[in-house]
Amino acid sequence: MTALTRRAALAGLGAGLTAGLGAAALLAGAARAAEPPPMGVLRLDPRLDSIIPPGATIETLATGYRWAEGPVWVARGEYLLFSDVPANVVHRWSRRDGARPFLDPSGLQTPIPPAIREAGANGLALDRRGRLIVADSGTRAIVRVDLATKKRTVLAERYRGKRFNSPNDVVVARSGAIYFTDPTYGFAAGPDSPLRELDVMGLYRLDPDGTVTLLDGARRFPNGVGLSPDERTLYLACSDDAAPLVWAYALDTRGRPTGLRVFSDMRADKAKGWAGAPDGMDVAAAGHLFVSGPGGMHVLSPAGEPLGIIGNGKPIANACVGEGGRSLFLTASDRICRVALVG
């Protein structure tokens, strides 16, 4: 199937799925609109006990950020990297040294024009050689950073000759391919920005040879991305208030989409008035997902079943598993938090 035909098929399938999600979820949410948001760990399924130990609490590690995002655990150095996107800084946290700036600036290296709202790095990931892969919102590019020298290399900044909007999140496959999202959150005027060159907010794949392929241009506000442990499923969270959904793309052996389905529908929780939206995510080695959503960080089974929600009263943008699988690090608005996992 050609890229154009595949995009058309995925767009049609996605539109049908969205239209077919009846009003039941919205009505259920409206009926419970007075429910307060979760504080601590809300356990929805006994299976959560095998992921987050009973009695686990949310520990605050550092505060004072404008909007924390993009956490990634660097096992080789035993530290966490995370973005403060509007401040244009990537910070490093470790148990020994606490939190301190690591890349400043983290994204746009020049003076920030008024039309750019988020000049910094957003989503972060590591490739197989331990190099940092950055969704650079301000530079409007996918960038690689050598962690030892901090040398930046732009890997991709255009699709068919047109500049990206503001790359938001990245995940790296074992093949070296990079999946990334490109909404318009980095622009001061959002979708109406005069800087915008592309007419889609795309989900893309960047191959090691530099080829950029648009996998899906039909989603509104594509955000977090993740891969299943066997890399046969690509997950996409969409921060669309009208359709706060997490999608799952079936991938063939080459890592190309062959099918699309709704993995998690968060409209009922959105209808309760809970802060947050489908945003960043991390996929655990066992296959369950940690996905941002209304009320906090949602824990989903590999089948998309809700197991629990981690909430601290603030929108939680993203998460990553670290410390050998013993910790879940959360970027929660102005702070970095940790929740113990069953290691």
C-alpha positions in Angstrom: 0.0 0.0 0.0 1.4 3.4 -0.9 1.9 6.0 1.8 -1.0 8.1 0.3 -3.4 5.1 0.1 -2.4 4.0 3.6 -3.1 7.6 5.0 -6.5 7.6 3.3 -7.4 4.2 4.8 -6.2 5.2 8.2 -8.1 8.5 8.1 -11.3 6.8 7.0 -11.0 4.1 9.6 -10.2 6.7 12.4 -13.1 8.9 11.4 -15.5 5.9 11.5 -14.3 4.8 14.9 -14.6 8.3 16.3 -18.1 8.7 14.9 -19.1 5.3 16.3 -18.1 6.1 19.9 -21.7 6.9 21.0 -22.8 9.2 23.7 -22.7 6.6 26.5 -19.2 7.6 27.7 -20.2 11.3 27.8 -23.4 10.6 29.6 -21.7 8.5 32.2 -19.2 11.2 32.7 -21.8 13.9 33.0 -23.7 11.8 35.6 -20.6 11.8 37.8 -19.6 15.4 37.1 -19.3 16.2 40.8 -16.6 13.6 41.4 -13.4 15.1 42.7 -10.1 14.3 40.8 -8.0 11.5 42.2 -5.5 12.3 44.9 -2.8 9.7 45.3 -3.3 6.3 43.6 -6.9 5.5 42.6 -7.1 1.7 42.2 -9.7 0.6 39.7 -8.6 -3.0 39.2 -6.8 -5.4 41.6 -4.2 -6.0 38.9 -2.7 -2.6 39.7 -1.3 -4.1 42.9 1.3 -6.0 40.8 2.4 -2.7 39.2 2.1 -0.1 42.0 2.5 -1.5 45.5 -0.4 -0.9 47.9 0.3 2.1 50.1 2.5 3.8 47.5 2.5 7.6 47.7 3.5 10.4 45.4 6.9 11.9 46.3 7.8 15.4 45.1 11.5 15.5 43.9 11.8 19.1 42.6 9.6 22.1 42.0 9.7 25.5 40.4 9.2 24.7 36.7 7.0 26.5 34.2 5.8 23.3 32.5 7.7 20.1 33.1 7.7 17.5 30.2 9.5 14.8 28.4 11.1 12.7 31.1 13.7 10.0 30.2 15.8 7.8 32.5 19.4 7.5 31.6 20.5 4.2 33.1 24.1 4.5 32.2 24.5 7.5 34.5 21.6 6.8 36.9 19.8 10.1 36.3 16.6 11.6 34.9 16.4 14.2 32.1 13.3 16.3 31.7 12.2 19.4 29.8 10.9 22.7 31.0 9.5 23.6 27.6 8.5 27.3 27.9 11.7 28.0 29.9 13.8 26.4 27.1 15.8 24.2 29.5 16.4 20.5 30.0 17.2 19.6 33.6 19.0 16.6 35.1 18.0 15.0 38.3 19.8 12.4 40.3 19.5 11.1 43.9 23.0 12.4 44.6 22.8 15.9 43.1 19.1 16.7 42.9 17.9 18.8 39.9 20.0 21.2 38.0 20.0 22.6 34.4 21.6 20.3 31.8 20.9 21.9 28.4 20.3 25.7 28.4 19.0 26.5 25.9 17.5 23.1 25.2 15.7 24.0 21.9 15.8 27.2 19.9 19.3 28.5 20.0 18.5 32.0 18.8 16.4 34.8 20.3 12.8 33.7 20.6 10.4 35.5 18.2 7.0 36.5 19.6 5.2 33.9 17.3 6.9 31.0 19.2 5.1 30.0 22.4 7.2 27.0 23.4 10.9 27.5 22.4 12.4 24.5 24.3 12.8 20.8 23.9 9.7 18.8 24.6 9.7 14.9 24.4 13.0 13.1 25.0 14.1 9.6 24.2 17.4 7.6 23.9 18.6 5.8 20.9 20.4 2.4 21.0 23.8 4.2 21.3 22.6 6.2 24.3 22.3 9.5 22.5 19.4 11.9 23.3 16.7 12.2 20.7 14.7 15.4 21.1 11.4 16.7 19.8 12.6 20.2 19.6 9.5 22.4 19.6 11.4 25.7 19.2 13.7 24.7 16.4 10.8 22.8 14.8 13.0 19.8 14.3 14.0 16.3 15.5 17.4 16.7 17.0 20.0 14.4 18.4 22.2 15.4 21.3 25.4 13.7 22.4 25.1 13.5 26.2 28.9 13.8 26.8 29.7 16.7 24.5 26.1 18.2 24.2 26.7 18.5 20.4 23.4 19.0 18.5 22.6 17.4 15.2 19.4 18.2 13.3 18.0 14.9 12.0 14.9 16.3 10.3 13.1 19.6 10.1 10.9 19.4 7.0 8.4 17.1 5.2 8.3 17.5 1.5 10.1 20.8 1.7 7.9 22.4 4.3 8.9 23.0 7.9 7.4 21.0 10.7 5.0 22.8 13.1 6.4 22.1 16.6 7.5 18.5 17.2 6.1 17.3 20.5 7.1 13.7 21.4 9.4 10.9 20.2 9.9 7.2 20.6 12.8 5.2 19.1 12.4 1.7 17.6 15.1 -0.9 17.9 15.7 -0.4 14.2 16.7 3.2 14.8 13.5 4.5 13.3 12.0 7.5 15.2 8.2 8.0 15.5 7.2 11.5 16.4 4.3 13.9 16.6 4.0 17.4 15.2 1.0 19.4 16.5 0.9 23.2 16.7 1.3 23.7 20.5 4.6 25.5 20.0 3.1 28.4 18.1 1.7 31.4 20.0 -1.3 31.4 17.7 -1.7 27.6 17.6 -3.2 26.2 14.4 -3.7 29.8 13.1 0.0 30.7 13.3 1.4 32.6 10.3 4.6 30.4 10.8 2.7 27.3 9.9 3.7 25.6 6.6 2.1 22.2 6.8 -1.7 21.8 6.7 -1.7 18.7 8.9 -0.7 17.9 12.5 1.1 14.7 11.7 2.3 11.4 13.1 5.6 10.7 11.3 8.3 8.1 11.0 11.9 9.2 10.5 14.1 6.3 9.2 17.8 6.0 9.9 18.5 7.1 6.3 16.7 10.4 6.8 13.5 9.5 5.0 10.4 11.2 6.7 7.1 9.5 6.1 3.7 10.9 7.2 1.9 7.9 8.8 -1.3 9.7 9.7 -2.4 13.3 9.2 -6.0 12.9 10.2 -5.7 13.2 14.0 -6.2 16.6 15.8 -3.5 17.6 18.3 -1.4 14.3 18.2 0.8 14.3 21.3 2.4 11.4 23.1 3.7 8.3 21.4 4.8 4.9 22.5 5.7 1.4 21.2 4.6 -2.0 22.6 7.5 -4.2 23.8 7.3 -6.3 20.6 7.0 -3.1 18.5 4.0 -4.4 16.7 1.7 -1.7 18.1 2.3 2.1 18.0 0.3 4.2 20.5 -0.8 7.8 20.0 -2.4 10.1 22.5 -4.4 13.0 21.2 -5.0 16.1 23.3 -8.2 17.0 21.4 -10.8 18.3 23.9 -13.5 17.0 21.5 -12.0 13.6 21.2 -9.5 12.8 24.0 -8.5 9.4 22.8 -5.5 7.1 22.8 -5.2 5.3 19.5 -3.4 2.0 18.6 -1.8 1.4 15.2 -1.1 -2.2 14.2 2.4 -2.3 12.7 3.8 -4.8 10.2 7.3 -6.3 10.4 8.7 -3.1 8.8 7.1 -0.9 11.4 4.4 0.5 9.0 0.8 0.9 10.1 -1.7 -1.6 8.8 -4.7 -0.9 11.1 -6.0 1.6 13.6 -8.3 1.3 16.6 -9.3 3.3 19.7 -7.2 2.0 22.6 -8.6 4.2 25.3 -11.5 6.6 25.3 -11.1 9.3 28.1 -14.1 11.4 27.3 -16.0 10.3 30.4 -13.2 11.5 32.6 -12.9 14.7 30.7 -16.7 15.3 31.2 -16.1 15.2 35.0 -14.2 18.4 34.7 -10.9 16.8 35.6 -7.8 18.7 34.5 -5.5 17.2 31.9 -5.8 15.4 28.6 -4.2 12.5 26.8 -0.6 13.6 26.6 2.7 11.9 27.2 3.2 8.2 27.9 5.6 5.4 28.6 5.1 1.7 27.9 6.5 -0.7 30.6 8.5 -3.8 29.7 5.5 -5.9 30.8 3.3 -4.1 28.2 1.1 -2.0 30.4 0.9 1.7 29.7 1.3 4.9 31.7 -0.7 7.6 29.8 -1.5 11.1 30.8 -5.2 11.9 30.9 -7.9 13.8 32.7 -7.2 13.5 36.5 -3.6 12.4 36.2 -1.6 9.5 34.9 -3.7 6.6 33.8 -2.5 3.0 34.1 -3.8 0.8 31.3 -3.5 -2.9 30.7 -2.0 -4.1 27.4 -5.6 -4.5 26.3 -6.5 -0.9 27.2 -8.4 -1.7 30.3 -8.2 1.0 33.1 -6.3 -0.3 36.1 -5.8 3.0 38.0 -5.1 6.7 38.0 -2.2 8.5 39.8 -3.3 12.1 40.7 -1.8 15.0 42.7 -4.3 17.7 41.8 -2.2 19.0 38.9 -2.2 18.1 35.2 0.4 15.4 34.7 2.0 15.8 31.3 4.2 12.8 31.0 6.0 9.9 32.8 8.8 7.4 32.4 9.9 4.2 34.1 13.3 4.4 35.7 15.7 3.0 38.3 15.5 -0.5 36.9 11.8 -0.5 36.8 11.4 0.4 40.5 10.2 4.0 39.9 7.7 5.9 37.8 8.8 9.5 37.3 6.0 12.1 36.6 6.2 15.5 35.2 3.3 17.3 36.9 3.0 20.9 35.9 5.5 22.8 38.0 7.2 19.7 39.6 8.8 16.3 39.2 7.4 13.5 41.2 8.1 9.8 41.8 5.9 6.8 42.6 7.4 3.4 43.6 6.7 0.5 41.3 6.8 -3.2 41.9 10.3 -3.9 40.7 
